[in-house]
Structure formats: structure tokens, C-alpha cells
Amino acid sequence: MKNLYIAEKPSVAREFARALKVNGKNHDGYMEDADSIVTWCVGHLVTMSYPEVYDPALKKWSMDTIPFIPDTFQYEVIGNASKQFQIVKGLLNREDVGCIYVCTDSGREGEYIYRLVEQLAQVDASKKRRRVWIDSQTEEEILRGVREAKDLSEYDNLCAAAYSRAKEDYLMGINFSRVLTLKYGYTVRNYLKENRPGAISVGRVMTCVLGMVVQRERSIREFVKTPFYRILGTIEVDGDSFEAEWRAVEGSRYFNSPKLYKENGFLKREDAEGLLQEMREPEPLLMKVEKVEKKVEKKNPPMLYNLADLQNDCSRLFKISPDETLRIVQELYEKKMLTYPRTDARVLSTAVSKEIQKNISGLRAYPVLAPYAEHIMEEEAYKGIAKTKYVNDKQITDHYAIIPTGQGLNAWNSLPPTAKGVYEIVARRFLSVFYPPAEYQKASLTLEWKGERFFANFKVLYKQGFLEVAGTASSRKKNEEEEETKFSPELIRYIASLKKGSQVGAKSFDIKEGETKPPSRYTSGTLVIAMEKAGSDIEEEELRDYMKGSGIGTSATRAEIIKKLIHIQYMALNKKTQVVTPTLKGEMIYDIVYYSINALLQPKLTASWEKGLGQVERGEITEEHYMKILEDFVVKKTELVKGLQNQNAFTPLFDRAAVYYKKGKQK
């Protein structure tokens, strides 16, 4: 009897065939030798059927046919994938196939892809089926995954969660999009003067994301700048100078005064000028040292990359979208250069940490960072990593952090420049954790003059530690570098040598005007991070704690959600800056949802559904229980919208947003 290995993509199947030494004949859609067959899907081969497949009458959207809740969900082969499906179906049911190894991507979506194929192929239940779960496509990892493959039934709960998630998106998308389109579609089309009818597209996750972007835009639009006035003293010491800032701390004549914006600034310039006049006399301006503090601060390497962190940095550094980042990282994974990309974890597993020197050693063949990898190997700095915060099995669900495998570097020269940049920042982040902390000399100074206090803080890098390998602009933010070079070591040493009661000369006192700033617009990268962290302000502790580990969407879907919102023109993306803003239509849809199915805009809703999916996956509740709650929610909300009669109430809201766009303020 033969073993059948089924991968998610042709490229992955080839890696399995190479690792398993399947050197037989290549057939149309599979490879085979005397003992093994390797075949593949092409992503999804099967999808959920549209309502008209259940009943042709459902093709026409009507209030009379919603809510649509099928008793049994139907599935069908995707049209352009039918040829490969028939090939895979035939192989799954061959009499000489004794064991099926499921090698689709190791996660909820990969599980769903295979199970749908098996369902429609009607595979004989007596066949053995084993699940291969791997974190990279190196030969060693593939062979380990096959060797340690578990019975597929051990992943039945994961399968149930995958089916539930798909049904959830289907039922909400079909019913809510139809009911909102039927109720408000004409209102939107008429206002925008659109000739063609178009659906109002909503979903459990994407509408929540749209809400985040619209709410941020409106916060910016409604923001009123507040000027404030700070007083700074320029202090001369030992041929150098620095600025000290006045603050109205306890003991100041302005402590808790209503004239202040904050303790370090006045609301009105004339009040700042009044104090300034007092400060300038008499001369010489000799300020007394009231307090000196000095210490060494250690800064540890950052946590390893998960997909959201990497997408954020790639948006900032390379100005590419999360979708493009995922595409690049997926290709690097398939070239064996990086581990599995769709992960939320920022740490390594204990098992991986025990053999991590293999990854480091392989990077000695990577010219950009070879000296650093060599240094780590020579110093055996990888020993003891399992006892650090960078290794934590409890923080890993499906996969550990994204790291270099140390293999596949023969493909380096052929990579496009952006892919090289992405690989480099991942490799730098990885090697950083084997270096010591960076160390800074810090000093703070409190000066007294006429009963008022001035404060100055100093910080200078004196031991690079991990920053040596982390690099500068390639992986760190500009303000971090400026902070490290602002003061000279000589000035820090002089400040640290001052004693309480010493005097220093103030060259001048000046007013520095500032103003409050509105929130920043999201970039594609910061939006991914916001999705990952969404729900942190949820009041219910249980839901809030659950959202800490999930956010809205998943590492595998967040980029696609943003891409879809841009495609349907609810959001706009500036490709040069990666700044994301809502469109006028996006704001209109937001208002409609806000006054109809408001829950779709709340992270709390997503948190509750994600919590339920997690319970299904862990076997704490059944799929049937989850679906009953979901179906009741869909029916209730659909019927609620059907009963609303508020179509004519939106014009003033639309007008308000339209004025903003007509003025061209959104740049």
C-alpha cells in the first residue's frame, strides 16, 4: 500500500517530494514512485455554495427570503480548480492508497482546505489519515513532521472551529449585506449619484475595521488645537550647553494653577511672559543644583517577529502593504529561508530553542550578517536562551515566531530588493536576542531659581549590545537614534559630577510655543497592530483577556481584510506613505451600520465570537452549541433591520461628511 501526501500548493508539494525522496514519474497534478504519491491543492478547491444553489428563487434579493439559515450547508468545487480537484479526489480514493498524510498549512485555514476536499471527495472512512504539522519547509522539519504525524481525528476540534468560522462569515455576510442593501442601498446610490446598483458589503471583521478607521478620521476632523507656552532655560556648563524645562511642581507659585495647560506650560502667552520677566532678573542668572540622579539603564532586545509586527515594520520601512508583506514572507517560507509566517507568537518553543544553534550556524553563509552569527557561535551565546523571555511555550498556539531557518541562502542573490530587506530585518531581529542588552548612561538634573524648578534629562548610549546587530534605520525608529546622539558623553559625565548646592549659569530664558496634536491617521502597518490589539478597552475582563491573545481577525486574514476594504472603495490607501483613510462611501456605510447593526462596529462582538471559536477548538463547547447562538444572533439582527424605517434620516449625516471631502481636507 502507498502513502499519499497532500500539500496546499504545488511548490510545497515539491519540497515534500524532495525531502521524502519521491523520485518517480511526474504525472498531471501529482508525483508518484513505488511507495509514495505527492499531490496538492491550489489553495482552496472547494467553497460554500451561494443561496441560489439551495433554491434558484434565492438569487433575487428580497426581504421575504431573509434571514437565510440553511439546515445543512452545501459546498461545491471552485470552477477553475475542478481539474485538480478531480485529480486529488481520484488519488484519495485509490485502492492502493493506505494512508493519507495531510500536509496543508498548519493552522485553522489549512485544516479547512483539506477537510472540504475530503468531504466532497467522499473518502472511505476506513483509510488511515495522519496530520503533518510543521513550522518550516526545511528537509529536517518535513521529515520530523511526517515522523511525528498524529491521527487526523486529533484535529477534529480545530476542524469544527474552522467550519464554524466559515459559516459565521457566510451567514453574517449573506444576511446583513442583503438586508442593509435592500433597506438602504437606494439611499446610498441616490446620494452618490451612482447609476449601477451596488451591494452594501459588511462582515463580522471588516466592518469593525472600517469603524476603527472612520472613528480615527472623525477624531482628527473634530480635533481643536490648543496652544501652550513652555519656559526653557539655556544652561551653559564647561563649554557646552543644554536646555532645562520649567515645571509647576509642588512649591511653585503656579502649582495646580488654572492658568496651566499642563505642569510644564501655560494656556496664555502673557502668563508665560510674566513668569519669564521674573526669571530674567537679577543677573547673573546662577541656578542652584537641587538634585542630581545618575544611573545605568539596560535595554533588552525586542521580542521576535510575529506577522503583525513584521507587517507594521515593513509598512514603515519599505512602504509596502500588509498584503504585500505576507506575500513576500510566504515566498521566503516556501524557499525554506523563513519559518511559517502566519503566526501571532513572538517567542520560540522550548523544543526549537534546544536546536537553535542550527539556525544561527546557517546564517554564517549570509554575507550581510555572517560576522554576528559567527560571534554568537564562537561565544556559544545561544546556550541558556531557553531560560529567557524569548522562549515560552504558553505563548504559542499553532506556531512560534518568524525566524530564519539558516537554509535556502542559495536563493539570496535572486531575491528582489524588497524581499532582501524583509529577510534582513527578520534575521537582525533574530540574532539580536543572542546579544546582551544595550546600556545607556542616564542623568537627571533639578535646578532651582527664585523658588521655581527646572528639569533636564540626559541619555547617551555607551554599550551597543544588541544594537550592534539590530542596525540603525533598517530596524529602529529615527527618534530612538536621535535620542542616543543628542548629548555627548563628556556632558553626561560633567552633569553626573555636579553636587547638590552647586551653581550653574543660565545663559537665557525663553518661551517655546507649542500646540496639541490630533491623533495620527492609521498606516497599513499600524492598522494591523490596532487590529491585533483591538478590544483592550473592553470592560468585561474575560473578553478583554481573550482579546489580548487574538484581537480582531487573525494573522492569516488581517492583510486580506484591509485589501478588501480598499478594493470595495470603503477605504483608500496612499501607496507612497501607506496612510489609510476612509472614503466618503466608507463613512456613509459606517453611519448606516451605526444606526442599524451597531454591534458590527464593536470589537466586543468579534471578541465574543473569537472566544466561542476558541472554545470549539479546545472542545469546551460543541459546534452545534456555537451555531445555535450564531443563528439566533443573525435572525434577531436581520429582523430588527427589516423593521426599521429610518432611510430618510441619513442625509444630514452624509452631508456633514461630504462637506469635509469637498473641501479637500483629507490629504
N, C-alpha and C positions, 0 to 999 in steps of 0.2 A: 504493500500500500504506500501511496505517496503523501507527502506533506504539501499543503497548499498555503502559500504566504500571500496575503492580500494587503497591499500598501495603499496610501491615499493618493499618491501621484506617481507617474512613470519614473521620474528622477529618483524618488525614494526607493521604488521597486528595484531599480538598477543597483543601488547601494546594498540592498538586502541580497540580491543575487551575487554580487561581488563578494560580500562577506561570507555567504553560505557556500561559495564555490559552485554555484549553479552555472555550469559551462556548456549546457546543452544547446539545443536549437532554439532560435528566436522565432516565435510564431506571431501572428497578428493579435496583439493585445496581451501577450504573456510570454514567459520563457520557461523552458522545461528541460530537465535531464532525467536520468534513470530514477532518481529518488525524490525530486522536488519540482514544484511548479511555483513560479512567482508571477503574480498579476497585480493589477492596480485599478483603482477608481480614477476618475479625473475630477477630484473634488467631489461634489455631490452628484450622484447618479439618479437619485430619487428625490421627489419633493411632495409636499402636501397638495392635494387637488383643490382647485377653486370651487366655490359653491355650485356653479353651473354643471359641474360633473355629477353632483348629487341629484340635481334637478335642473334641466335646461331653463325652467322658468326663473331660476335664481340669478341668471345672467343680468337681467334688468334690475337695477337698484330700486327698491321700493320699501316704504315704511312697513308695508304689510308683511314682508318676508324677513324682517329683523326683529329681535335678535336671532341670529343663525347659530344654533348649537347642535352639531350632528351627534347622533347617538354613537356612531362608530366613524372614526376619521378615515378618510380614503387617501391613498398615496398613488403616485404614478411616476413612471420613468421620465426624466427630463429629455425632451425631444432630441437635442443634439448629442446626447450621451447614450442613446439607445443601443448603438452598436457595441460599445464597451460593456454596457450592462448585460447584453445577451452573452458576450464572451465570458464575463465573470459568473453569470448565472450557470452557464454550462459547466464551468470548472468547479463551482461549488457543489454541483450535483453529480459530478463524475463518480462512477462506482469505484474507481481505483484511488480516490482521494479518501484517506483515512482520518487525517487530522487537518483542521483549518487553523492557521495562525493569523490572528487579526493584528495587522501591523499599521493600521491607520494612526493618525496623530494621537498622542497620549493625552486625552482630555475629553471633556464632555462632547464637543463637536465631532471629534474623530470617532468617538463611540457611536454617535448618532448616524454618521455617514455609513458605517458598516452595518449597523442593525437594520437600517432601512433597506439596504441591499439584500440582506439575509431574509427579511420579511417578504419582500416581493419575489425573491428567487425561490421561496418555499423550500429551504434547505432541510433535508432529513434531520430530524431532531436527534437521531442516534449517532450522528457524526461527532467526533471529538472536536471541540473548539477551544483554543487557548489564546489568551490576550498577551501580546507583547507590549511592554511599557518601557520606553527608553527616553533618555534626556539628550542624546546627540546621535549623529549618524556615523560615528566612527565605527570601525570594524569591531573593536573590543566591546563597545556598548551594544551594538546589534546582537553580537553573539551572546552577551550576558542576558539581554532581554529575551532572546529565544530560549536560552537555557533555563531561565527562571520564570518563564511564562506561566501564568495561572489559568485555571479553568475560567472560561468566559463568564460563567454564571456568577463568579465573584464580583463582576462589574454590573450585575443586573440593576442595582440601585442607581448607579451612575446612568445607566441606560434609561431608567424610569424618569430621572431628573431631566435628561436630555429631551425625551419625548414631551414631558410636561412644559418645559421652556418653549419648545416649538409650538405647542398647542396654545400656550398663553399668548405668544406674539401673534399667532394666527387669529385667535378669537378676538383679541383687542383690536388688531389691525382691521380685520374684516368688518366687525360690527361698529366700532367707533368711527372709522373713516367713512363708512356708508351713512350712518345716522347724522354725522356732522355735515357731510356733503349735502345730503338731502335737505337738512334743516337750514344750513347757512351758505351752501355753495353759490346760490344765485346772488346772495348779498355780497359775497367777495368778488365774484366775476363782474357784477354790475359796477361796483365801486372802482375796480381796477380797469374797467372797460375792456375786459378780455372777451374775445369772440368765441373762443373754443371752451366748452365745458371742461372743468378740471376738478379732480377729487381733492378734498381736504384730507391730507395724509397725516395720520397720527399713530403713535405707538407708545408702548409702555416706557421705553428708554429714550427714544429720540425726542419725544415731546417734552420730557423732563429736561433734556439738554438744551432744547430751544428755549425753554423757560429760563434757564440759567443765563443764557446769552442775552435775552431780551431784558431781564431784570438788571443785569450789569449795565447794559446800554442806557436804560432809563435812569439808573443811579447817576451815571455820568451826565446825562442830559439835565437832570434836575439839580445837580450839584451847584451850590453857590460858594464861590471862593471867598475865603476870609483872610484879609491881610493881617500880618502880625509883625512886630518890630522887636528884634533882639539887640542886646548890647554886647559887644565884643571888645575885649581889651587886647591890644597887641603887646606882648611881653618880650623884652629883649634880655637874653641871657648868654653870656660867654660868646658873643659874636653871632649868635643865632637868634631866631625869634619864633614865637608861636602865638596862637590865639587862645584866650580863655573866655568862657561864656558866663555871663551873669545869670543867676537863677534866684528866684524869690523863695529861698528856703526859710525854715524857721529861724527867726532872729532878724529877718529882713523887714524893713518898714512896709514892704508890699506883700508880705506873706498872706496868702489867701485873699488878696485884694480882687475886687470885681473888675479892676482895670486890666487884669491879665487875660491873655488868651490861654496860655499855659504858664507854668512856673518860670519859663525862660523867655517869655515875650509879652509885649503889651498889645492891646487891641488898637490903641490910638498912638499915632506918631508923637503927638505933643506930650504924652505921658512919658514916653521913652526919652524925648529930648529934655524933659525936666530932670529926670534922673541923670542923664548924660551930663548936663551942665554942672550938677553937683559933683560928679565923678572927676571932672577936669580940673578942679581946684582943690587945694593949692598945689603948686609944683614944688619940687619934683614929685612925680607920682610913684611913690615907693610902696609896693604892696607887701603885706606880711604873709609869709607861708604859714598856713594854719594846720595843714595836714599833707603828708606825703605817703602814698602807698605804692609798693612795688611788689611784683610777683612774676612768676613764670607761668604762662598758660600753655597747655598742651592741646593740640587739635588732632583728633584721630582721623584716619582715612574715612571717607564716606562709605555707606553701605554699597553693596554690589548693585548692578543694574537689574531692575525688573523692566518690563516692556514700557510701562508708563513713564518712568524716569528717563529711559533712553529716548522715547519719542519726544519728551519735553526738551532734552538737551539737543537733539537733532534739529528740532524746530528753531531753537535759539542759535545754534552754531552754524548749521548748514542751510537754514531756511527751507526745510522740506516738511511736508505734511506728515501727520502720524501714519497715514496710509502708505506713503512712500517709504517711511522708515521701516514699517513692518515688512514691506516687500523686499527691501534690501536685506534686512536681518534674516528673513526666511531664506533668501538665496544663499547667504553666508552659512546658514544652518545646513542647507542642502549640499553645500560644498565642504561640509564637515568642519568648517572653521569656527563656528559658534555652537553653543548648546541650544536647546529648544527655546524659541523666542516668546511664546505666548504664556508668560508666567507673571504672577503677581509677587513672587518671593524675591527678597533682596539678600538672601543668605544661602549658604551651602548646606547640604545634608552631612551628617556625620560620616556616612559611608563614603561620600565623594571626597571629603576632607582628608581621609586616610590615604588617598592615592593622588592628591592634588599636585604632587611634585611632577607627575607625568605631564600635566597641562603646562606647568611652568617650564619644564625642561624643553618642551616642544617649541616654546617661544624664543629659544636661543637661535632658532632658524629664521626669526622675524627681524630683519635688519634694524627697523625703527626702534625696537625696544630690547634687542638682544643683550646689551650690557647689563640692563636691570634684571633680566631673567637669569643671567649668568651669576650676578651678585647674589641673588636670592638662593640659587642652588649651592653656591660655594659656602654661604653663611648658614645654610640649612634653616633659613628663616621661616620655612613652611611648617617646621615642627612646632607643635603646640597651637596651631591655628584652630583646632577643634575646641579649645577652651575659651575662644574669643566670641564676641558678639556676632561675628561673621558666619558662625555655624550654629544653626538652631533648627532642629527637626520639627519643633512645634509650630514654626512659622512657615512651613511648607505644606501645601495641599497636594497639587499634582506634580510640580516641577520646581527645582531650585533656580537660583538667579542665572542670568545670562552671563556666561564667561567664555573665553576662548578655549577650544579643545587642545590647542597646541598642534593641531594637524591641519592638513589641507593647504598649507602655506605655499605649495607649488602653484596655486591659483592666484597668488597675491599680485603678480605683475599684470595679470589680465583684468583685474578689477577696475571699474570706473573710479574716478577720483572721489566721488561722494561715498561709495562703498568702502574705499580705503580709509576715509575719515571716520566712518561709523565703526569699522573694525578697530581702528586705533584707539578711540576713546573707550571702547569696551575693554580692550587689552590694558590700557593705562589704569582704568578703574580697578581691574582685577589684580594687577601687580602691586597696586598701591597698598592693598590690605596686608601685604607681607613686609611692608616698611614701617619704621617707627613713626610715632606722631610727629607733626611739625611743632616746633616750640617757639613761643614769642616772649619777648621781654615786654612787660606792660608796666606802666606807671600812671598814677593819677595824682593830681595836684589840686589842693583847695587853697585859694588866696583870699585874703580879707582886705577890704579898703572901705573905710568910712561905714563900717557895720554891714556892708554888703559882701556877698561871696561870689567868687568867680571860680570856674572849674575848667580843668583841662585834662584830657586823657591822651595817652601815648601808647603806641603799639608798634613793635618792629620785629620782623622775623629774624631769628638768629640761628635756628637749626631747621633746615629744609625738611628733613624726614621724608614722609611720603610725597611731599610736593615736588621732590626731585623727579619722580617718575610720573606724577599726575600731570605735569606740564603746566603751561600758563593758559593762554587764551583758548587752547584746544579743549580744555575741560573745566576751566574755572571762570568765574564771573569777573568782569572788569573791575568792579568796586572792591573785590577781595584783593586783587593785585595792587590797586592804588593804596589801600589801607596799609599794606606791608612796606610800601616805599615812601610813605608820606613824611616820616621822621627819620633822621639819621641816628645811628647807634650812639654817636657822641652826645647828641642832645638827650637821648634817653638816659645815658649814664650821668649826665650833669643833673637832670631832674631828680634822679634817684639819690644823688649825693646831697640834695638840699635837706636842711634840718628845720624842724618846727621853730618858728620865730625868726627865720632868715628873711631877708628882704630881697625883692626882685623889682626891677624898674619897668613901669608900664610906659611904653612909647606913646600910646594914644588909646582913646576910647571912641568907638564908632557905633553907629546904628546900622544894622543889616536888615533890610526889609525882605520878608518872605510872604508866601501865601499858601493856604492849604491846597492840596491837590486832589482831584477826583480819583476814583478808583481807575486802575488801568483796564483797558479792554483785554479780553482774552486773546492769546495767540492759540494756534492749533495745539501747541505743546502744553501751555498752562491749562487749556480746556480739558485735555486728557487727565492732567493731575487733579483738576477740580472734580472731574467725574469719578476718579478713583477715591477721592476724599469726601465726596458728597455724603451728606447725612450726619456730619459730625455735630450739627446743632439740633438733631432730633431729641426731643425731650425724653421719650421712653428709653430707659437705659439699655434694655435688652436689644432693641432695634439699633440703637446707636452703636453698641458694641459690635453688633453683627456687621454694620456698615463699615466699621474700621477695617475689616478684612476683605471687603468686596467693593463698596462704592456702587455706582450705577454703571450698568454694562459690565463687560469682562475684559480682560487683557486681549482676548481674541476678537472682540466686537467693537471696541470704542472707536477705533480708526474708521471702521466702516460706517458707523452711525454718523460721525461728523461728515464723512464723504457724502452720505445720502442726503443730509440736510442741506448741503451745498448744492447737490445735484437737483433737488426739487425746488431750489431757489428760495428756501426759507432763511438761509444764512449765506453770507458772502465771505470769501477768503481772499485776502491780499497776498498773492504768491511771493511778493518780494519781502514783505515783513512778517507773513504768516498770521497777521491780525485777523480775527474772526468777528464779524458784526452781523446783526440781523438785517434782513431786508424789510421793506415796508410790508410785503405779504407775510413774512415771518411774524412781524408784530401783530398783524391782523389775526393770524391764526392763534397766536398767544392769547389775544383778548377773547376770542371765541371760546377757546378751551377753558380759560379762566372762569367764564360765566356759564359753563355747561358741565364739563367733566374736570373740575379743578384739581382733583386728585392726581391726574396725569402729570401735573406740573410739580408735584411734590416728591422729593427724594424718599419721603416716608413710605409712599406706595411701593416704590421699587425695593426699598429695604424689606418690606413685609413679604413681597413675592420672592426676593432672593433668599430670605430666611426660610421660606417654605421649600424652595428648591433644595436648599442645603439639608433640610430635614428629610426630604425624599431621598437624597443621595446617601445620607447616613442611615437610612432605614428607620427613622424615628416616626415618620408618618407614611401612609401609603399614597401611591399615585392617585388612587380613586378619591381619597380624602382631599388632596390638594385640588384636584379638578373640580370637585363639588364646590369648594369655596370660590374658585376662579369663575366657574359658570354662573354662580349666584351674583357675583360682582358685575360681570358683563351684562347679564339680564337687567339688573337693577339700574345701572347707569344708562344703558340704551333706552330703557323705558322712560327714564327721567328726562332725557333729551327730547324724546318724541313728544313729551307733554309740554315742553317749553314754548312760549310764544313771545320771544324777545328779539326776533330778527331785525326789527326796526330800531333797536336801541344802540346799535354799534356805530352808526355813522359819526357821532361826535368823537368817539374813541379813535376811529380811523382817521378823522380829520386832524386830530391832535398829532398823531404820528406822521401824517402826510406833510404837515407844515414843516416838521423837522427835516424831512428828506428833501423837500423842495428848496429849503434854504441852503442845502448842501453842507450841513454841519458835520455829516458823517464822512470823515476823510481818513 
